[in-house]
């Protein structure tokens, strides 16, 4: 009798364990080293099952290449600049990364049934890092450009950003890029803003490792202007920094998730996630949360 009871207990325990594993697999919510997000759920009415099962359903075939590697391990390595508020920054209280790009990454992972492992490299090193496999994807407001498309694959855009010149409060208001000739303009190195100034202006361009550093040098009086995303400069204004926009945006750009070129299945999975977040309104709500009520997920 003791042996029979033991078998019954073991059988019950095995059933319970299998059931718990099934629940864990079926849940598929993204895990993150930087905690949870208060943004709206990106997966309303979305797929269930393991990451591999979801990928099979989305693609219509078994995933290959990098996509296969990612869904097999069940997590994705996301490159993200953590000094780029309001897209991404470290919360001074919780010490976790927060921001629009952070929530977008979490939404993508939730839809695809993946966990997240964050990496925070210097911005200008990210493209090379994607090529050698240091990161699976960059979700950090990377603009789609013909030059980048030669070595990088992009998802559909998840939002649209303006390039805006900023000046110290009360400073010169420009009417166009020509007004920057001979002026010292700070900009984050390796960005489309940097490339734009080099190609389209006669400004004295000074590169910085972060957007924050260029804006600070503007405040320090070492620059005449700084060029960055309109949202980033506005975030500094809201934070009380004595700067203001100078003139209208120079141009707008499509920002997307970026991966190593040639990884078609992985790009298609990311694009599916972006499309779902556009469709269910998650990107709109995220944008309004981080950009003072503005919906930048819709192109002007």
C-alpha positions in Angstrom: 0.0 0.0 0.0 2.8 2.4 0.8 4.4 1.9 -2.6 1.0 2.3 -4.4 0.3 5.6 -2.5 3.8 6.8 -3.4 3.1 6.2 -7.1 -0.2 8.0 -6.9 1.4 11.0 -5.2 4.2 11.1 -7.7 1.8 10.9 -10.6 -0.3 13.8 -9.2 2.8 15.9 -8.7 4.0 15.2 -12.3 0.6 16.3 -13.6 0.7 19.4 -11.5 4.2 20.3 -12.7 3.3 19.7 -16.4 0.2 21.9 -15.9 2.3 24.7 -14.4 4.8 24.5 -17.2 2.0 24.8 -19.7 0.7 27.9 -18.0 4.2 29.4 -18.0 4.7 28.7 -21.7 1.3 29.8 -22.7 1.6 33.1 -20.8 4.5 34.4 -23.0 4.8 37.8 -21.4 8.1 39.5 -21.8 10.6 39.5 -18.9 13.0 42.3 -18.4 16.1 43.1 -16.3 14.6 46.6 -16.0 11.2 45.8 -14.5 7.7 46.2 -15.8 6.1 49.0 -17.7 2.9 50.9 -16.9 2.2 51.4 -20.6 -0.9 49.7 -22.2 -0.7 46.0 -23.1 0.5 45.5 -26.6 -0.9 42.0 -26.9 -4.6 42.4 -26.7 -6.1 39.6 -28.8 -2.6 38.4 -29.7 -1.1 35.0 -30.3 -0.4 32.5 -27.5 2.0 29.7 -27.2 5.8 29.5 -27.1 7.9 32.0 -29.0 8.7 29.3 -31.6 5.0 28.5 -32.1 4.1 32.2 -32.5 6.9 32.7 -35.0 5.6 29.7 -37.0 2.1 31.1 -37.1 3.3 34.6 -38.1 5.7 33.5 -40.8 3.8 30.6 -42.1 6.9 28.4 -41.8 9.5 27.5 -39.3 11.8 30.5 -38.5 15.3 30.5 -39.8 18.6 32.3 -39.1 18.7 34.8 -36.3 14.9 34.4 -35.8 15.4 30.7 -35.0 18.2 31.4 -32.5 16.1 34.0 -30.7 12.8 32.0 -30.4 14.8 28.9 -29.4 16.4 30.7 -26.4 13.2 32.6 -25.7 14.8 36.0 -25.2 16.1 38.9 -27.3 19.1 41.1 -26.7 18.0 44.7 -27.2 20.5 47.6 -27.8 19.2 50.8 -26.3 20.8 54.2 -25.4 19.8 54.8 -21.8 20.7 58.5 -21.9 18.1 59.6 -24.5 15.0 60.8 -22.6 12.1 60.6 -23.2 12.9 57.7 -25.5 15.0 56.0 -22.8 16.6 57.0 -19.5 17.3 55.7 -16.1 14.6 56.5 -13.5 16.4 58.2 -10.6 14.2 56.5 -8.0 13.8 52.9 -9.3 17.1 52.9 -11.2 15.2 51.1 -14.1 15.2 52.2 -17.7 12.0 53.9 -18.8 10.8 55.7 -21.8 9.0 55.4 -25.1 11.5 53.1 -26.8 11.7 51.0 -23.7 7.9 50.5 -23.8 8.0 49.7 -27.5 10.6 47.0 -26.9 8.6 45.5 -24.1 5.5 45.5 -26.3 7.4 43.7 -29.1 8.6 41.1 -26.7 5.2 40.6 -25.3 3.6 40.0 -28.7 6.4 37.6 -29.8 6.5 35.7 -26.4 10.1 36.7 -25.6 12.1 37.9 -22.6 14.4 40.9 -22.9 18.1 41.2 -22.1 19.1 44.9 -22.3 22.4 46.3 -23.5 23.2 50.0 -23.4 26.1 50.7 -25.8 27.2 54.1 -27.1 24.9 55.0 -29.9 27.5 55.2 -32.7 28.7 51.6 -32.0 25.3 50.0 -32.4 25.4 49.3 -36.1 28.7 47.5 -35.9 27.4 45.6 -32.8 24.4 44.3 -34.8 26.7 43.0 -37.5 28.9 40.9 -35.2 26.0 39.6 -33.1 26.4 41.6 -29.9 22.7 42.6 -30.1 19.7 41.0 -31.8 17.9 44.3 -32.4 18.3 48.0 -31.8 15.1 49.7 -30.5 16.4 53.2 -30.0 14.8 55.5 -32.5 17.1 54.6 -35.4 16.1 56.4 -38.6 15.8 54.5 -41.8 18.3 55.9 -44.4 19.6 54.6 -47.7 23.1 54.5 -46.2 22.0 52.4 -43.3 19.9 50.1 -45.4 23.2 48.9 -47.1 24.2 47.0 -43.9 21.0 47.1 -41.7 17.6 45.6 -42.0 14.6 47.6 -40.7 11.1 46.9 -39.5 8.2 49.1 -40.5 8.5 52.5 -38.7 7.0 52.6 -35.2 7.0 56.4 -35.0 8.1 59.6 -36.8 10.4 62.1 -35.3 11.4 65.7 -36.1 14.9 67.1 -36.2 14.9 70.3 -34.3 17.6 73.0 -33.7 17.7 74.3 -30.1 19.2 77.5 -28.7 19.6 79.0 -25.2 16.5 80.8 -24.1 16.3 84.2 -25.9 18.8 83.2 -28.5 18.8 83.5 -32.3 15.8 82.1 -34.2 16.9 80.5 -37.5 14.8 80.5 -40.6 16.5 77.5 -42.1 19.7 75.4 -42.2 21.6 78.1 -44.1 21.5 80.2 -40.9 23.8 77.7 -39.2 26.7 78.6 -41.5 29.8 79.4 -39.4 28.0 78.6 -36.1 29.1 76.0 -33.6 26.4 73.3 -33.6 26.5 70.3 -31.2 25.0 67.0 -32.2 25.2 63.3 -31.3 27.9 61.5 -33.4 26.7 58.7 -35.6 23.2 60.0 -36.0 21.2 61.2 -39.0 21.3 64.7 -37.5 25.1 64.6 -37.6 25.1 63.4 -41.3 22.5 66.0 -42.2 24.6 68.9 -40.9 27.7 67.6 -42.6 25.9 67.3 -46.0 23.6 70.3 -45.9 25.1 73.0 -43.8 28.3 75.1 -43.5 28.1 74.8 -39.7 31.0 74.0 -37.4 29.8 70.6 -36.4 30.8 69.2 -33.0 30.0 65.6 -32.2 29.1 64.2 -28.8 28.6 60.7 -27.4 25.0 61.5 -26.2 22.3 64.0 -26.9 22.4 65.1 -23.2 26.1 66.0 -23.6 25.4 68.3 -26.5 22.5 70.1 -24.8 24.6 70.6 -21.7 27.5 72.1 -23.7 24.9 74.4 -25.3 24.0 75.5 -21.8 27.6 75.9 -20.9 28.0 78.5 -23.6 30.4 76.4 -25.8 27.9 76.1 -28.6 25.6 78.4 -30.6 23.0 75.7 -31.3 22.3 72.0 -30.7 20.5 69.7 -33.1 18.5 66.7 -31.8 15.1 65.1 -31.9 12.3 67.6 -31.2 11.0 65.4 -28.4 14.4 65.2 -26.7 14.9 68.9 -26.7 11.3 69.5 -25.5 11.9 67.0 -22.7 14.8 69.2 -21.5 12.6 72.3 -21.7 9.9 70.6 -19.6 12.7 69.6 -17.1 13.5 73.3 -16.6 16.5 73.7 -18.9 16.8 77.3 -20.2 16.7 76.3 -23.9 14.1 76.7 -26.6 13.4 75.6 -30.2 15.0 77.7 -32.9 12.9 77.8 -36.0 10.8 75.0 -37.5 12.0 71.4 -37.7 14.6 70.9 -40.4 13.1 67.6 -41.5 11.2 64.5 -40.3 12.4 60.9 -40.3 11.0 57.4 -40.0 12.3 55.5 -36.9 12.3 51.7 -36.8 13.7 48.6 -35.2 17.1 47.8 -36.7 18.8 44.4 -37.2 21.6 42.8 -39.0 21.0 42.9 -42.8 19.8 39.7 -44.4 17.8 38.4 -41.4 14.5 38.4 -43.3 12.5 36.2 -40.9 13.6 38.3 -37.9 12.6 41.5 -39.7 9.2 40.1 -40.6 8.6 39.1 -36.9 9.5 42.6 -35.7 7.4 44.2 -38.4 4.4 42.0 -37.4 4.8 43.3 -33.8 5.0 46.9 -35.0 1.9 46.5 -37.2 0.0 44.9 -34.3 0.9 47.8 -32.0 -0.2 50.3 -34.6 -3.4 48.4 -35.2 -4.4 48.0 -31.5 -3.5 51.6 -30.5 -0.7 50.6 -28.2 1.8 52.8 -30.0 -0.6 55.8 -29.9 -1.0 55.4 -26.1 2.7 55.0 -25.5 3.4 58.1 -27.6 0.9 60.2 -25.8 2.2 59.0 -22.4 5.8 60.0 -23.2 5.4 62.9 -25.6 2.9 65.2 -23.7 -0.2 63.9 -25.4 1.3 63.9 -29.0 0.7 60.9 -31.2 4.0 60.5 -33.1 3.0 57.0 -34.3 1.1 58.7 -37.1 3.0 60.4 -39.9 2.3 64.1 -40.4 
